[in-house]
Amino acid sequence: MAWYKESDRDKSAIRISAVDQGGFSVLVCDQCGVCMGMCSTMALSADDNGVVRLDKKACVGCLVCVGECLRGYMHYHDDVAAPFKCIACGICASKCPNGALLIANEGGVQHA
């Protein structure tokens, strides 16, 4: 199943919430890489674009990365086999009906 077709917001790799005065806050991974240093199985690594990705085969599900992500970018849901986060794939930007999201390359690292 492709996760972008999931309607449960708790399974989303990004978090969007309403804020004061009718605006929205988007919580999306900035690819800082702190989680990579926390992973005892080295299941997290950065690709050539600087995007931190999870090797689900190497992940043992300890969830240390979720607990240690100070910004709350790593997520977990009981229905999903491994932790997950934004990987700057661009699906959110392409599906946003108002064009409010975009993928940008800042400092050599892709961000949603």
N, CA, C and O atoms as a MOPAC input file, in Angstrom:
PM7 MOZYME 1SCF
protein

 N      0.84400 1    -1.18100 1     0.00000 1
 C      0.00000 1     0.00000 1     0.00000 1
 C      0.88600 1     1.24000 1     0.00000 1
 O      1.83300 1     1.31800 1     0.78300 1
 N      0.60300 1     2.18100 1    -0.84000 1
 C      1.32300 1     3.45300 1    -0.86400 1
 C      0.75000 1     4.33800 1     0.24000 1
 O     -0.46300 1     4.53800 1     0.30200 1
 N      1.60000 1     4.86600 1     1.10200 1
 C      1.12400 1     5.61700 1     2.25300 1
 C      0.45400 1     6.92000 1     1.86700 1
 O     -0.36900 1     7.42600 1     2.63000 1
 N      0.77400 1     7.48300 1     0.71300 1
 C      0.12500 1     8.73800 1     0.34300 1
 C     -1.34500 1     8.55100 1     0.02700 1
 O     -2.07500 1     9.53300 1    -0.10500 1
 N     -1.78400 1     7.33400 1    -0.09600 1
 C     -3.21100 1     7.07000 1    -0.32100 1
 C     -3.93500 1     6.81300 1     0.99700 1
 O     -5.12600 1     6.50000 1     0.98900 1
 N     -3.26000 1     6.93500 1     2.09600 1
 C     -3.80200 1     6.69900 1     3.42500 1
 C     -4.56900 1     7.92900 1     3.89600 1
 O     -4.08500 1     9.05200 1     3.75700 1
 N     -5.74800 1     7.72800 1     4.44700 1
 C     -6.54900 1     8.85500 1     4.91900 1
 C     -6.37300 1     9.12500 1     6.41700 1
 O     -6.87200 1    10.13500 1     6.91500 1
 N     -5.68500 1     8.26100 1     7.13400 1
 C     -5.45300 1     8.44400 1     8.56600 1
 C     -4.30200 1     9.43700 1     8.76100 1
 O     -3.15700 1     9.12700 1     8.43000 1
 N     -4.59400 1    10.62000 1     9.29200 1
 C     -3.56700 1    11.65600 1     9.45500 1
 C     -2.45700 1    11.23800 1    10.40300 1
 O     -1.35100 1    11.77100 1    10.31900 1
 N     -2.72100 1    10.29900 1    11.30200 1
 C     -1.68700 1     9.82300 1    12.22000 1
 C     -0.62200 1     8.98800 1    11.51100 1
 O      0.43000 1     8.70300 1    12.08200 1
 N     -0.89700 1     8.60200 1    10.27700 1
 C      0.06600 1     7.83100 1     9.49300 1
 C      0.78600 1     8.69600 1     8.46300 1
 O      1.50200 1     8.18100 1     7.60500 1
 N      0.59500 1    10.00000 1     8.55000 1
 C      1.22600 1    10.92100 1     7.61400 1
 C      2.66500 1    11.21500 1     8.03200 1
 O      2.95700 1    11.32800 1     9.22200 1
 N      3.55000 1    11.33800 1     7.06900 1
 C      4.94700 1    11.66300 1     7.34300 1
 C      5.14100 1    13.15000 1     7.62100 1
 O      6.19700 1    13.55500 1     8.10600 1
 N      4.13400 1    13.96800 1     7.32000 1
 C      4.16200 1    15.37900 1     7.68800 1
 C      2.93700 1    15.64900 1     8.55400 1
 O      1.95100 1    14.91300 1     8.50000 1
 N      3.00800 1    16.70100 1     9.34700 1
 C      1.88400 1    17.08200 1    10.21100 1
 C      1.49200 1    18.51500 1     9.89400 1
 O      2.32800 1    19.41800 1     9.93500 1
 N      0.24500 1    18.71700 1     9.58400 1
 C     -0.27900 1    20.04500 1     9.29300 1
 C     -1.35600 1    20.34200 1    10.32000 1
 O     -2.26900 1    19.54200 1    10.52800 1
 N     -1.24200 1    21.50400 1    10.96400 1
 C     -2.23800 1    21.86900 1    11.96300 1
 C     -2.57800 1    23.34600 1    11.83000 1
 O     -1.76700 1    24.15800 1    11.38600 1
 N     -3.78400 1    23.66000 1    12.22300 1
 C     -4.25000 1    25.05100 1    12.18000 1
 C     -3.58000 1    25.84600 1    13.29600 1
 O     -3.34000 1    25.33300 1    14.38900 1
 N     -3.28600 1    27.09700 1    13.00100 1
 C     -2.73200 1    28.00700 1    14.00000 1
 C     -3.59100 1    29.26700 1    14.03300 1
 O     -4.53500 1    29.40600 1    13.25500 1
 N     -3.26100 1    30.16600 1    14.92600 1
 C     -4.03500 1    31.40500 1    15.08200 1
 C     -4.17800 1    32.16600 1    13.77000 1
 O     -3.32400 1    32.05800 1    12.89000 1
 N     -5.21900 1    32.91100 1    13.64400 1
 C     -5.51100 1    33.79400 1    12.52600 1
 C     -5.67000 1    33.06000 1    11.20000 1
 O     -5.36900 1    33.61300 1    10.14200 1
 N     -6.14300 1    31.81400 1    11.25500 1
 C     -6.48000 1    31.08200 1    10.04600 1
 C     -5.32800 1    30.48700 1     9.27000 1
 O     -5.53200 1    29.98400 1     8.16500 1
 N     -4.12500 1    30.52800 1     9.81100 1
 C     -2.97300 1    29.96200 1     9.11700 1
 C     -2.76000 1    28.50300 1     9.47100 1
 O     -3.54700 1    27.90200 1    10.20300 1
 N     -1.69800 1    27.95100 1     8.95000 1
 C     -1.36800 1    26.55500 1     9.20400 1
 C      0.10500 1    26.41300 1     9.53200 1
 O      0.93700 1    27.20400 1     9.08800 1
 N      0.40900 1    25.40300 1    10.30800 1
 C      1.77800 1    25.04600 1    10.64100 1
 C      2.07000 1    23.69400 1     9.99700 1
 O      1.27200 1    22.76400 1    10.11300 1
 N      3.19800 1    23.58700 1     9.32700 1
 C      3.58500 1    22.33100 1     8.69900 1
 C      4.83400 1    21.81600 1     9.40400 1
 O      5.86700 1    22.48500 1     9.42000 1
 N      4.73300 1    20.63000 1     9.98300 1
 C      5.86100 1    19.99100 1    10.65300 1
 C      6.41200 1    18.93600 1     9.70700 1
 O      5.77000 1    17.91800 1     9.44800 1
 N      7.61300 1    19.19300 1     9.19400 1
 C      8.19900 1    18.30600 1     8.19300 1
 C      9.68700 1    18.15800 1     8.49200 1
 O     10.33800 1    19.12400 1     8.89200 1
 N     10.21900 1    16.98400 1     8.30400 1
 C     11.61800 1    16.69800 1     8.62000 1
 C     12.55300 1    17.62800 1     7.85200 1
 O     12.40800 1    17.82100 1     6.64500 1
 N     13.52000 1    18.20200 1     8.58000 1
 C     14.51100 1    19.05900 1     7.93500 1
 C     15.79600 1    18.29800 1     7.59400 1
 O     16.79900 1    18.90600 1     7.21900 1
 N     15.76200 1    16.97400 1     7.72400 1
 C     16.87400 1    16.09100 1     7.34300 1
 C     18.14800 1    16.41300 1     8.12500 1
 O     19.24500 1    16.32700 1     7.57300 1
 N     18.01800 1    16.78100 1     9.40400 1
 C     19.17700 1    17.16300 1    10.21100 1
 C     20.12400 1    15.99000 1    10.46000 1
 O     21.32500 1    16.19800 1    10.63200 1
 N     19.61100 1    14.77700 1    10.48100 1
 C     20.44800 1    13.59100 1    10.63800 1
 C     20.72500 1    13.15600 1    12.06000 1
 O     21.45500 1    12.18500 1    12.26300 1
 N     20.17000 1    13.83600 1    13.05800 1
 C     20.39000 1    13.44200 1    14.44500 1
 C     19.95000 1    11.99700 1    14.67300 1
 O     20.59400 1    11.26000 1    15.41900 1
 N     18.87000 1    11.60100 1    14.04200 1
 C     18.34000 1    10.24600 1    14.21500 1
 C     19.33600 1     9.18000 1    13.74400 1
 O     19.35600 1     8.07000 1    14.27700 1
 N     20.15300 1     9.51100 1    12.75600 1
 C     21.12500 1     8.53200 1    12.24700 1
 C     22.10700 1     8.13100 1    13.34400 1
 O     22.48500 1     6.96400 1    13.44600 1
 N     22.51800 1     9.09300 1    14.16100 1
 C     23.45200 1     8.80800 1    15.23800 1
 C     22.83900 1     8.03400 1    16.38400 1
 O     23.56000 1     7.44600 1    17.19000 1
 N     21.52100 1     8.02300 1    16.47200 1
 C     20.82000 1     7.32500 1    17.55000 1
 C     20.54200 1     5.85800 1    17.22200 1
 O     20.25000 1     5.06200 1    18.11500 1
 N     20.63100 1     5.50700 1    15.95100 1
 C     20.22900 1     4.17300 1    15.50900 1
 C     21.34900 1     3.16000 1    15.71000 1
 O     22.39900 1     3.25200 1    15.07500 1
 N     21.11900 1     2.19500 1    16.59600 1
 C     22.15200 1     1.19800 1    16.90400 1
 C     22.37800 1     0.20800 1    15.76900 1
 O     23.43500 1    -0.41900 1    15.70300 1
 N     21.40700 1     0.05800 1    14.87700 1
 C     21.56700 1    -0.87800 1    13.75600 1
 C     21.95700 1    -0.16900 1    12.46800 1
 O     22.07600 1    -0.80800 1    11.42200 1
 N     22.15700 1     1.14400 1    12.53100 1
 C     22.50600 1     1.96800 1    11.37800 1
 C     21.48300 1     1.81900 1    10.24600 1
 O     21.83700 1     1.80900 1     9.06700 1
 N     20.20900 1     1.70400 1    10.63100 1
 C     19.13600 1     1.58200 1     9.64600 1
 C     18.80900 1     2.92400 1     9.00500 1
 O     18.11900 1     2.96600 1     7.98700 1
 N     19.28700 1     4.00900 1     9.57800 1
 C     19.06000 1     5.34400 1     9.03400 1
 C     20.34000 1     5.86400 1     8.40900 1
 O     21.41100 1     5.80400 1     9.01100 1
 N     20.21600 1     6.37600 1     7.19400 1
 C     21.37600 1     6.95200 1     6.50600 1
 C     20.89300 1     8.02300 1     5.54000 1
 O     19.72500 1     8.04700 1     5.15300 1
 N     21.80400 1     8.90700 1     5.15700 1
 C     21.47200 1     9.97700 1     4.21600 1
 C     21.80800 1     9.53700 1     2.80300 1
 O     22.85900 1     8.94100 1     2.56800 1
 N     20.91600 1     9.82900 1     1.85800 1
 C     21.17800 1     9.50600 1     0.46500 1
 C     22.01700 1    10.62500 1    -0.17500 1
 O     22.43100 1    11.55600 1     0.51600 1
 N     22.26300 1    10.54000 1    -1.45800 1
 C     23.09600 1    11.51800 1    -2.16100 1
 C     22.53500 1    12.92900 1    -2.12700 1
 O     23.27900 1    13.89300 1    -2.30900 1
 N     21.22800 1    13.06800 1    -1.89500 1
 C     20.58700 1    14.38300 1    -1.80900 1
 C     20.50300 1    14.91100 1    -0.38100 1
 O     19.95500 1    15.98800 1    -0.14800 1
 N     21.04600 1    14.15500 1     0.57700 1
 C     20.99000 1    14.56800 1     1.96800 1
 C     19.71500 1    14.18700 1     2.68000 1
 O     19.48900 1    14.60400 1     3.81600 1
 N     18.87500 1    13.39900 1     2.02800 1
 C     17.61200 1    12.97300 1     2.62700 1
 C     17.86600 1    11.74400 1     3.48600 1
 O     18.43400 1    10.75600 1     3.02000 1
 N     17.44100 1    11.81100 1     4.74300 1
 C     17.61300 1    10.69400 1     5.66700 1
 C     16.54200 1     9.65400 1     5.37600 1
 O     15.34700 1     9.95300 1     5.36800 1
 N     16.99000 1     8.43500 1     5.13800 1
 C     16.07400 1     7.33900 1     4.79200 1
 C     16.26100 1     6.17300 1     5.75200 1
 O     17.33200 1     5.98500 1     6.33000 1
 N     15.20100 1     5.39900 1     5.90800 1
 C     15.20500 1     4.24400 1     6.79600 1
 C     15.25800 1     2.96200 1     5.98300 1
 O     14.45700 1     2.76500 1     5.06900 1
 N     16.20500 1     2.09000 1     6.31700 1
 C     16.27100 1     0.75300 1     5.73900 1
 C     15.39300 1    -0.14000 1     6.61400 1
 O     15.81100 1    -0.56000 1     7.69300 1
 N     14.20100 1    -0.42500 1     6.15800 1
 C     13.24200 1    -1.18300 1     6.96400 1
 C     13.73400 1    -2.58000 1     7.30300 1
 O     13.33700 1    -3.13600 1     8.32600 1
 N     14.58400 1    -3.15600 1     6.47200 1
 C     15.13400 1    -4.48800 1     6.75500 1
 C     16.11200 1    -4.45200 1     7.91600 1
 O     16.22100 1    -5.42700 1     8.65900 1
 N     16.82600 1    -3.34200 1     8.08400 1
 C     17.79800 1    -3.21700 1     9.16800 1
 C     17.16400 1    -2.72100 1    10.46000 1
 O     17.73300 1    -2.90000 1    11.53700 1
 N     15.99600 1    -2.10400 1    10.36500 1
 C     15.31000 1    -1.55200 1    11.53700 1
 C     14.77800 1    -2.67100 1    12.42000 1
 O     14.13400 1    -3.60300 1    11.93900 1
 N     15.05700 1    -2.57000 1    13.73500 1
 C     14.56000 1    -3.57100 1    14.68400 1
 C     13.33300 1    -3.07300 1    15.44800 1
 O     12.80500 1    -3.78000 1    16.30700 1
 N     12.88100 1    -1.85900 1    15.13700 1
 C     11.67300 1    -1.33400 1    15.75500 1
 C     11.84500 1    -0.87900 1    17.18500 1
 O     10.87400 1    -0.87500 1    17.94200 1
 N     13.05100 1    -0.49400 1    17.58700 1
 C     13.28600 1    -0.05200 1    18.96600 1
 C     12.68400 1     1.32500 1    19.24500 1
 O     12.42900 1     1.66600 1    20.40000 1
 N     12.45900 1     2.10800 1    18.20700 1
 C     11.84300 1     3.44100 1    18.26900 1
 C     12.69000 1     4.49500 1    18.98400 1
 O     12.17200 1     5.54200 1    19.37300 1
 N     13.98300 1     4.22700 1    19.16100 1
 C     14.86600 1     5.22800 1    19.75200 1
 C     14.87300 1     6.48500 1    18.88500 1
 O     14.89500 1     7.59800 1    19.41100 1
 N     14.85400 1     6.32100 1    17.58300 1
 C     14.85800 1     7.47100 1    16.67200 1
 C     13.62800 1     8.34300 1    16.89000 1
 O     13.72200 1     9.56800 1    16.80800 1
 N     12.49900 1     7.74500 1    17.16000 1
 C     11.26500 1     8.49900 1    17.40700 1
 C     11.39700 1     9.27600 1    18.71400 1
 O     11.06800 1    10.46000 1    18.78000 1
 N     11.87500 1     8.60400 1    19.74200 1
 C     12.01100 1     9.24900 1    21.04600 1
 C     13.06600 1    10.33000 1    21.09000 1
 O     12.92000 1    11.30300 1    21.82900 1
 N     14.12700 1    10.18000 1    20.31500 1
 C     15.22900 1    11.13500 1    20.33500 1
 C     15.08500 1    12.27400 1    19.34000 1
 O     15.87500 1    13.21600 1    19.37900 1
 N     14.11300 1    12.22000 1    18.46000 1
 C     13.91500 1    13.30500 1    17.48600 1
 C     13.30100 1    14.48400 1    18.22800 1
 O     12.10300 1    14.49800 1    18.51100 1
 N     14.13100 1    15.46900 1    18.53900 1
 C     13.70400 1    16.60200 1    19.35800 1
 C     12.61800 1    17.44000 1    18.70600 1
 O     11.85400 1    18.11500 1    19.39700 1
 N     12.54300 1    17.40100 1    17.39200 1
 C     11.56300 1    18.22200 1    16.68000 1
 C     10.28000 1    17.47000 1    16.35400 1
 O      9.33200 1    18.06300 1    15.84000 1
 N     10.23600 1    16.18600 1    16.64400 1
 C      9.02400 1    15.40200 1    16.40800 1
 C      8.79500 1    15.02200 1    14.96300 1
 O      7.65100 1    14.84700 1    14.54400 1
 N      9.86600 1    14.89200 1    14.19100 1
 C      9.74300 1    14.55100 1    12.77700 1
 C      9.58700 1    13.05300 1    12.53200 1
 O      8.96600 1    12.64500 1    11.55000 1
 N     10.14200 1    12.24200 1    13.41300 1
 C     10.01400 1    10.78900 1    13.27500 1
 C      8.69500 1    10.37200 1    13.91200 1
 O      8.35400 1    10.81800 1    15.00700 1
 N      7.96800 1     9.52100 1    13.22400 1
 C      6.64400 1     9.11300 1    13.69000 1
 C      6.55100 1     7.59800 1    13.79300 1
 O      7.33900 1     6.86100 1    13.20100 1
 N      5.56700 1     7.16000 1    14.56100 1
 C      5.27900 1     5.74200 1    14.68900 1
 C      3.77800 1     5.57100 1    14.82500 1
 O      3.09400 1     6.38900 1    15.44000 1
 N      3.28700 1     4.50500 1    14.24700 1
 C      1.87500 1     4.14600 1    14.37500 1
 C      1.81500 1     2.63600 1    14.52700 1
 O      2.56300 1     1.91700 1    13.86400 1
 N      0.94500 1     2.14900 1    15.38400 1
 C      0.83700 1     0.70200 1    15.62800 1
 C      0.56300 1    -0.10500 1    14.36300 1
 O      0.95200 1    -1.27000 1    14.28300 1
 N     -0.09800 1     0.49400 1    13.37400 1
 C     -0.42800 1    -0.22600 1    12.14400 1
 C      0.71800 1    -0.25800 1    11.13000 1
 O      0.62700 1    -0.94600 1    10.11300 1
 N      1.79000 1     0.48100 1    11.40200 1
 C      2.90400 1     0.58800 1    10.46700 1
 C      4.09800 1    -0.14600 1    11.06300 1
 O      4.42000 1     0.04600 1    12.23600 1
 N      4.75100 1    -0.97400 1    10.27600 1
 C      5.79700 1    -1.87000 1    10.77300 1
 C      7.05900 1    -1.16100 1    11.25600 1
 O      7.77200 1    -1.71000 1    12.09700 1
 N      7.35700 1     0.02400 1    10.76300 1
 C      8.60100 1     0.71400 1    11.12400 1
 C      8.31700 1     2.19900 1    11.30100 1
 O      7.30900 1     2.70200 1    10.80500 1
 N      9.19600 1     2.90200 1    12.00100 1
 C      9.02800 1     4.34800 1    12.10800 1
 C      9.06700 1     4.98700 1    10.72500 1
 O      9.56400 1     4.38500 1     9.77300 1
 N      8.54700 1     6.19200 1    10.61600 1
 C      8.52900 1     6.85700 1     9.31700 1
 C      8.66300 1     8.35600 1     9.49700 1
 O      8.39700 1     8.89900 1    10.57000 1
 N      9.08400 1     9.01500 1     8.42400 1
 C      9.29000 1    10.45200 1     8.40900 1
 C      9.22700 1    10.94100 1     6.97900 1
 O      9.17700 1    10.14100 1     6.04500 1
 N      9.23000 1    12.23800 1     6.80400 1
 C      9.24900 1    12.81700 1     5.46400 1
 C     10.56800 1    12.47000 1     4.77400 1
 O     11.64200 1    12.57700 1     5.36600 1
 N     10.46700 1    12.05600 1     3.52300 1
 C     11.66100 1    11.77100 1     2.72500 1
 C     11.73300 1    12.69200 1     1.51000 1
 O     12.37900 1    12.36600 1     0.51400 1
 N     11.07500 1    13.83000 1     1.59900 1
 C     11.10500 1    14.84800 1     0.54000 1
 C     10.76600 1    14.26300 1    -0.82800 1
 O     11.40000 1    14.59500 1    -1.82900 1
 N      9.76300 1    13.39000 1    -0.86000 1
 C      9.38600 1    12.73600 1    -2.12000 1
 C      8.56700 1    13.66000 1    -3.02600 1
 O      8.52400 1    13.46500 1    -4.24000 1
 N      7.91900 1    14.66300 1    -2.43100 1
 C      7.16800 1    15.62700 1    -3.21700 1
 C      5.70700 1    15.30700 1    -3.42400 1
 O      4.98500 1    16.10500 1    -4.02300 1
 N      5.24900 1    14.16400 1    -2.94600 1
 C      3.84600 1    13.81000 1    -3.14200 1
 C      2.92500 1    14.81600 1    -2.45000 1
 O      1.89100 1    15.19500 1    -3.00100 1
 N      3.29700 1    15.24300 1    -1.25100 1
 C      2.45400 1    16.21700 1    -0.54200 1
 C      2.33000 1    17.50100 1    -1.35200 1
 O      1.24400 1    18.07100 1    -1.45600 1
 N      3.44100 1    17.95700 1    -1.92600 1
 C      3.42900 1    19.18800 1    -2.72200 1
 C      2.58800 1    19.02700 1    -3.98500 1
 O      1.84800 1    19.93400 1    -4.36400 1
 N      2.70500 1    17.87600 1    -4.63000 1
 C      1.96000 1    17.67700 1    -5.87700 1
 C      0.46600 1    17.48600 1    -5.63900 1
 O     -0.33400 1    17.75700 1    -6.53400 1
 N      0.07800 1    17.03000 1    -4.46100 1
 C     -1.33000 1    16.78500 1    -4.16000 1
 C     -2.00800 1    17.92100 1    -3.40800 1
 O     -3.22800 1    17.90300 1    -3.24200 1
 N     -1.24600 1    18.90700 1    -2.95100 1
 C     -1.83100 1    20.01600 1    -2.19600 1
 C     -2.76000 1    20.82400 1    -3.10400 1
 O     -2.30100 1    21.38200 1    -4.10000 1
 N     -4.06100 1    20.90000 1    -2.78000 1
 C     -5.00700 1    21.57900 1    -3.67000 1
 C     -4.77600 1    23.08200 1    -3.78500 1
 O     -5.24400 1    23.70600 1    -4.73800 1
 N     -4.06100 1    23.67200 1    -2.82600 1
 C     -3.83000 1    25.11700 1    -2.85000 1
 C     -2.40300 1    25.48500 1    -3.25300 1
 O     -2.06800 1    26.66800 1    -3.30700 1
 N     -1.56500 1    24.50100 1    -3.53300 1
 C     -0.19200 1    24.78000 1    -3.91200 1
 C      0.63300 1    25.38600 1    -2.78600 1
 O      1.60000 1    26.10500 1    -3.03800 1
 N      0.25500 1    25.09900 1    -1.55100 1
 C      0.92700 1    25.70100 1    -0.39800 1
 C      2.22200 1    24.99100 1    -0.01600 1
 O      3.01500 1    25.53900 1     0.75000 1
 N      2.45200 1    23.79400 1    -0.52700 1
 C      3.65200 1    23.03300 1    -0.18900 1
 C      4.56600 1    22.93300 1    -1.39900 1
 O      4.10000 1    22.87600 1    -2.53700 1
 N      5.87600 1    22.91200 1    -1.14600 1
 C      6.82200 1    22.74400 1    -2.24100 1
 C      8.05900 1    22.03000 1    -1.74300 1
 O      8.31600 1    21.97300 1    -0.54000 1
 N      8.82200 1    21.48900 1    -2.67100 1
 C     10.09300 1    20.85500 1    -2.35700 1
 C     11.17900 1    21.86000 1    -2.70700 1
 O     11.22700 1    22.36000 1    -3.83100 1
 N     12.05300 1    22.16000 1    -1.74800 1
 C     13.12900 1    23.11400 1    -1.96700 1
 C     14.45700 1    22.46500 1    -1.62500 1
 O     14.52500 1    21.61600 1    -0.73700 1
 N     15.49300 1    22.85300 1    -2.31000 1
 C     16.83000 1    22.36500 1    -2.04100 1
 C     17.59500 1    23.50400 1    -1.37000 1
 O     17.97600 1    24.48600 1    -2.00700 1
 N     17.80800 1    23.33800 1    -0.05200 1
 C     18.48500 1    24.36900 1     0.71900 1
 C     19.79600 1    23.81300 1     1.26000 1
 O     19.80100 1    22.82300 1     1.99000 1
 N     20.88700 1    24.44200 1     0.90500 1
 C     22.18700 1    23.99000 1     1.39300 1
 C     22.54400 1    22.59900 1     0.91900 1
 O     23.26100 1    21.87300 1     1.60800 1
 N     22.05100 1    22.21600 1    -0.25200 1
 C     22.36000 1    20.89400 1    -0.79300 1
 C     21.48000 1    19.78400 1    -0.27700 1
 O     21.68000 1    18.62400 1    -0.63900 1
 N     20.49100 1    20.10900 1     0.57400 1
 C     19.59800 1    19.10800 1     1.13500 1
 C     18.18000 1    19.41600 1     0.71300 1
 O     17.73600 1    20.56100 1     0.79400 1
 N     17.45600 1    18.38200 1     0.25600 1
 C     16.06900 1    18.56600 1    -0.13300 1
 C     15.17700 1    18.64100 1     1.08400 1
 O     15.36900 1    17.90400 1     2.05100 1
 N     14.19400 1    19.53700 1     1.03800 1
 C     13.21400 1    19.69700 1     2.11100 1
 C     11.83000 1    19.79200 1     1.48000 1
 O     11.66600 1    20.34500 1     0.39300 1
 N     10.84500 1    19.24700 1     2.17500 1
 C      9.46700 1    19.41900 1     1.72700 1
 C      8.94000 1    20.70500 1     2.30000 1
 O      7.78800 1    21.06400 1     2.05600 1

